[in-house]
Every structure is written in C-alpha cells, then in structure tokens.
C-alpha cells in the first residue's frame, strides 16, 4: 500500500486516492507544463491514521452528539474534533514514507529543509463545493520532516471545521468515505502570482483569457485582500486587449527570520507598477490555452512567477465552474442564410440576435 | 427614437440639445467670400432646402477630400453622390438607407447619411432588398468575373481617348476618308466620352462594393457581438491573407530590386536620388537594358498606382513620377544587401487566418451560432477580394489615367490661350469646360476672336480664392448630431460611430477629449506597440520628410505610401475605419496602426514622442 505518490504518477483517474488537487497537478505534468515538484499523501495514509487506536470510534461518538441546530454547538464540536485529530499519533509506516518522500524531494531541489506548501487535496467530486465548505487547508513555507507531518495532520483535521461538518451532514457523506489526500509541494518564492481564467469571467466569452495578478504570493488575490492587476487577453491571437493596473497595497512574502509568510505593505514605487510584463502575460496565456486544450474545457488556474529565476509555475488547475455550469445564451436565435445576417446587421438588429450578456 | 435604428451594435448619442455649428452660420474666410462661383449651385446650402439641411448631421469628408475640392475634381464626389446612392436607394433599396447627401462649405466636402426610422417603410423595402441583394450574393463569383471584364473594358476605352490641339487645317485624310467628322467635333465628343467613361466606372465602382461592405460589416458585427473586445484587425485577419492587387505594385518593386542585384546594377540605382539619373546610369551598364525592359513591363498596369487615394488630380501615379517607387526600390536593395528577407509573409497569413477562424468558431456557445459564423465568414471572404481589388481598378488604374486625360485636354485649352498652365484646367468645373470648349471652337471655326481672356481671368480669380480656402480649418461636423449611426459606409469606410460623434461633441465643448488630454482614441487597426518621434504629414508632397524610426501621423494614408511604411515604426491617421487603406496596408506590413483618431494631426506635433497601441487603438503623447 503506497502512502505517498509523486505528482508525476497522479492523474484524473486517481482522484479517490490522491484528491483533485494532486490529480490535476499530475495532469498538468502530463501535459508537459511546469509545476513545482511534490507528492501526494494518499487517502490510504489517512485511512490507516483513522484506523489506528480508537480515533474513529471517538470521532463517531463526538459527531453523533452534535446538535446541528446550534451554531455554538457545532463550533464547540469542531474544536474538540480538531484537537482530537491533531493530537492523535500518525502511524509509523506513514511517517516513514512521508519523511522519505520529503527527503527525496529536498534532495532533488538541492536543499535540506526544503520549504514546501502543505495543502489539502479533496476527494469530493465537486472541488469548488469542497472549497466552499472550508475543508481545504493551505500551509505555506513548511520546512523540515517533523513540521511536514504536523501540517499534514492539520489538513486532515480540516475535515472538522464547522463549515465542513455542516456541509457533510447536508450532503449526507458517510464518515468512512470522508478521506483527504494531502499535497506536499516545493514552495515557489513568488515574485508575482495570481489566477487565470481561460474565459472572460465577466461575460463567459470563451475567446478570452483573464489574468489577475499581484506582487508576492497568490493568496492575496485568492482571498480578495488585494485589488489585483487585471489583463484581458484575446485567446485566439494572444494579444493583450485590456490592462488594468491596480494600486496594490500589500503582498504576502516569506519572512526569512520568522520562517513564515507575512503580509507586508508594498513600497510606493512598486505599488502602481504592473506585476506582470506583457511577455509574461502572453506566456501565461499560452499556458492557459494549453491547459484548456488538455482538459477540453474552460479552466481556472493558479500560477506564480519564481522570484529568483522568473520562471512561470502552475500551482493548480481546476474546471471553471461559474460559466461552465450556466447555459450560455445563443447568439443566433433563428437559423438563417448569410443574407439574413447581412440584413439584420444593416437594420441594426445585431445577429438577429439576442444581446450577448 | 426608433428602436430599429438603435438596437444591436449601435448606441445613441447623448445630449439632444447639443449641436454642431449650423451650416448657415459658417462664414467664408476673408477674401474668399465669392467661393460659390467655383461650384455648381446644387452643391451649396441654400434657403430653398434649409429646413431639411439644418436637421441633418453633416460631417467633413477629409478622408477623401482633405483640402478644398478643385472644381473639376468635384466629379469624383459628385459621381458617388449619384451613382453610389442610386444603388442604395433605387437598385438594392437597402432597407434603412436613404442615401448619403453632400454639400460644399468653403470648398470643403461635407456628407450626410440619412436612415429610415419608420419600421413599416423598412419592412416594405426588405423584400426588394432580399431578392436583389440575394441574387448578387448568390451569383457573386460570376458577377465579379463580369465586373473585372467590364472594368478592364472601360479602362481600355478610356486609354483610347485623345485630346489634341485643333489643327489650322484638317488633314487631307479627313477629306478622303469620307468620315465627315472634324477635329472640333472630336474634341467635344471625346470630352463627353471622357465624362461618360468616368460615370460608367463610377457605376461599376458602386455596383458591387456596397454589397461587399455590407457582408464584411455583418461579419465584423457578428464577431463583436460574439467576442466582445475582439480587435478589429483580428476580424480583418480572418478575411485577409489573400493575394490582393493592391500589393502587386509594391511586389513589382521588390522584384525589380532583386533583379537589379542579380544584374549588378544595384549601385547605379542606389547612388541616385532622382529617378531620371538612376535610369540614365542603368542605361549605360552592360545589362542595363534588360532591367529597363523589366521596368517597362512592370509599369503596365502596376505603375498606374496613385500616390494618394486617387480621388484628386494632385495624386500622381507612379508612371508619372517615379520618385516614390524608386525610393522604395533603394530601400529594398539596401535590405537585400544586408541579407534581410523582403518578401511579404503571405503564406503565413493564409495559414493563420484558418487557425484564427477555427478557434473563434470553437469559442461560440452553440452549434447554430457556429453555423451562422461560418456562413457570414464565407460570404465576407467571398466578397473580400472585390472590396479590396476594386480599389486598384477604379481609384488607381482608371482614375490615374482619367486625370492624365484631363491634363491632355488642359493642354488643348492652353494651346488655345484659354489657360496659362494646362494644370489650371482643374480650376474649371466639368460644365464650365463644356462652355470653354465651345467658346474655343467658335474661335477656331470662325477664325474670329473667342474669349480666352474671360477664362484666364476667371482662373486667376479662382486660384486666389482656392488659396484663401486652403487656410480655413473645416469644422469636423455641422448640424444636428444623429441619434444613432447605422449607415454601413459611414461606419466601415469613414470609421464614424456614435462614439466618434460623442467625441467630436466633447471636443467641441472642450471636454475630456479636448486639447488637454494626452491620449487619443482611434480604431485598433493593426496590432503591436510602437514608440518614437512623430512625423506629421499633411500632403503627399511632404512624404520625403519621413525619417527612419518615426511614427507617421497623417490625415489619411494610401496604399501607395508603402515605401514610407518600410521606414516608419507605426502609423496614426485622423480618418478611416478598419477597412480603410491605412489599416489594410499596416496589417500586411506588420506595423502597428491606429486609424480614425479624429484629431491626430492637430494634437500631435512633429518631433513629439508618441506611443501607439495598435491593439487597443490608444495613441499617447509622451512629451
């Protein structure tokens, strides 16, 4: 039984074992794209953890007692459950394998105590719902074997956030199916990071790519703390159509002394400067196009530019959910000849045509 | 406001109370009060139709006539005034269009589109339009083939026309042939034929190309609705990449440049600024004749290529003045000597246009949308060669010959002492010339005095007036702002939209787009960003001032300015839409261009550093 799997060996068929995030990183690697290296801690590891000692029994007991009608009670149960998980011992075979994989990763990067990101990789079919339910944890700049084990366990305890508890009850997910994979991934010291949609999120236009970017780590964009720079790109001809450079107040960077991520104010000169150059925007858009082609659907991508070497890395790719789930209004409401369309246009009726909204 | 004219891609113009100056308020520049004598009465604003005229929106057509219209040259706008509009209203009955009217103000041409707003009237016209336009679209390739034959035949007959000074005595042959027609008759008849020929070509001109524009605009608007923000040049890219006649003249220059290198004549050409000197130097070389023969072969018909849009007599063709083609050739020779590839990337463009069209189609929401897209694209592609190539047949080849024929006539009038200079013929309206010719004939026939002094005095006065008119700055628009701009040619050709009108109104009111702003917005005509010193060029004659690395800023460009495009970093024009010549040439030459900025030549000064973004249509003055 493998408790860890390198990203290279993860794919879309593996979601139940490595979770959506690791599967998607594996897919990106298969598509020939640059992803910071790392590995998945599989759900087998999580299952073994739960099966050790009386953890599962005590969980069940606590879960059974929750009065879901009271927010306070749910929060209280969440605290107890998370403490329970975070104090439970991780089985030796899991520890050994995770440490070995981490050491191998560190060796590959040529740096002992390699800083990594430790993130939940949910096995739920609907990643965005899982994300909404607050089950997904992210811990950045984790260095060393012991801290990696520690934060992996915190990802597991993320199952018991109050939102997750409520969500799982509503979705009637049986407890023994509630398993989490964890992604351990080499940290990118990001000069710039952000998100990219392979459509225009404003109107669902699939001939566009929208990139939002800011200085430092992408967390500031994802969390909405910073008004990011925004680039609208024509996907077909790969040209920047619109460029909105925001005044960016803070950035998330590693504080080398604290060894953790801190939010720091951005100095005046850099604040109103574009966090991505045009060539970078276009390079990124090209990657977006490649990713969309690989998955065959519009995607939502997290990316970062390495601070030292300026390389572009993809951190995550998931299916775009807003426009993909909505039926897009047809442009042409009635089949016609080319002449009909010429006439409609002469009459100022557009494409015979509902307005594209 | 009627919903039929404001739906779809058009937006209403705000501020119904805001107006442009009334055409009746405009005063003549001092010393030119008598300007109306230069033009026929029907070209003028007048009290008898004031009610109509004051309610219309008139915009300055600097695109075709940046300067006061020469009285003779008014045959060009006059011919489209009738022959374009007859197609819109009496042939196709284009449903929302009642023709584009014209007036002259201080010699400057103003045009005014009129659209129908009554839905019932539009509906009645739809049936007629669908049947007739439908026939043309269905039989397009066949009709286009016929069109080319008609155009070439028309040009052939134009070339046959001759104008020669009247002889003292008719030749003996006139007597022996029994023809019974004299040189006097021939002069008069050939003049009539010359005008008829011009009007005939004008009919062909507008026979196909308005429908062509309609199809291209339908495709363009489809793309803009489906893919908001799609750059105009991308739309054009899906149509372009086909071999167009407009690029042949420049291709011939490239060929001649290569041949000159092959024959070892490069230095003979590059060493001389004046074409005549270069020709003489080439002639002395061993294989010079070979090259001169190739030059002669290329001239027919490719050097019948106007250095301007071809609408005005001042735009001389390459055949008349080799300066422009030779300057281009020197540039190409230098590039070839440096090992630079000078061929146009046509094959790449063709591959590119298929990829682009396929990817956009894939981005559409439904299968039906994709089908519609392919249909409209196919039609636009079918009409595209005519829309582009007509320009070579009509404006370059035909009109360049036409102006030269008028010059021949001018020499006849000069020989009869009616003109001091044969070029003065353009100061006479075509109907004046009928009178002048008949006057000349009376003197010739009777051997008694005619009235050449009358015409010389008239020409002197007109010259003086024209000079005054030239220094006048025509307002961008007159009259009542339109509620919407829907007329196809207005949008596609002149690049005027509701936004343009709004911009003009704000500029007039000293608003955001006034003098203070360092940004100008135009049409994104050819992608890329360029930064460099501006060179403001107002007339073709100033073209040789353009230095390498500069950004050309001009009222309008013509394809024949191509040599300049080899030197510049980008182009900005005051006037023109995405299908204007400047836009097409810039795209083919891979230069960033912003067209239709409205005020580029007024706002930008030569030497100022500017940045142009051909993807967004923004021009920024950096100094």
Interface residues (C-beta under 8 A of the other chain):
Chain A: X200 X203 X205 X206 X207 X208 X232 X234 X235 X236 X237 X239 X240 X241 X242 X328 X329 X330 X331 X332 X335 X336 X337 X338 X339 X341 X342 X343 X344 X345 X346 X347 X348 X349 X350 X351 X353 X355 X356
Chain B: X4 X5 X6 X7 X8 X9 X10 X94 X95 X96 X97 X122 X126 X129 X130 X133 X134 X137 X214 X215 X217 X218 X221 X222 X225 X226 X227 X228 X229 X230 X231 X234 X237 X356 X359 X360 X362 X363 X364 X365 X366 X368 X369 X371 X372 X375 X376 X378 X379 X484 X486 X488 X527 X615 X616
